[in-house]
Amino acid sequence: MLLALLLAPALCAAESTVGSNSASAHLSFRVVIPPVFRVLQVTPIKEGYQYRVWTNVPSILLNGIEYRFNRVGETLLTIPAPPAGVFIIHGL
């Protein structure tokens, strides 16, 4: 009788199947880099002002005009002179 109980499948026994010893998970990271536009130098020129700037964005919007850059990083930006009687105040 004891032998019959040992040979009979246990009703509450756990059964391992293919893949039961493996697990998978998904992990992702999100890095948020805020936009930066920094004026490094201002040079008055005949046509207006030439700004040496550093930025990590491909374009900026100044007074409703979009200025696009060839690359992110340090670049020169030329802004035409304003009409007579208009003052531009900028700081470094």
VENRA-V61880 format. One record per backbone hydrogen bond with DSSP energy under -1.0 kcal/mol. NH is the residue of the N-H (numbers start at 1). CO is the residue of the C=O. Records with the same first field share a line. If there is no record, write none. Layout:
NH: CO, CO
This chain:
5: 1
6: 2
7: 3
8: 4
20: 17
22: 19
38: 54
40: 52
41: 52
43: 50
45: 48
49: 79
50: 43
51: 77
52: 41
53: 75
54: 38
55: 73
56: 36
60: 67
62: 65
65: 62
67: 60
69: 58
73: 55
75: 53
77: 51
79: 49
81: 47
86: 83
